[in-house]
């Protein structure tokens, strides 16, 4: 049985944020879900300029977890852009 997921300190994002290529109906697009913790790790490291240790402290997780979140989040964003998919950032519900 896997370990229970540790709570993460993420900003509140009301509702989902959707980004899609122009000119293609949403019904024809594949959806890629970017979890809020992946988005928050990207924001802290890439936008705010924190290193992974500082981001881990802000999120309440280890540096290794931040690294994993960054890798998966970046991969999803690049995949959405290259393959013309809809990117959905899941908000707090």
QUIJOSUL-V660712 format. One line per field, one symbol per residue. ss: DSSP state (H for helix, E for strand, C for the rest). A space follows every 50 residues. Layout:
BEGIN
ss->???
END
This chain:
BEGIN
ss->CCCCCCCCCCCCCECCEEECCCCCCHHHCCEEEECHHHHHHHHHHHHCCC CHHHHHHHHCCCHHHHHHHHHHHHHHHHHHHHCCCEEEECCEC
END
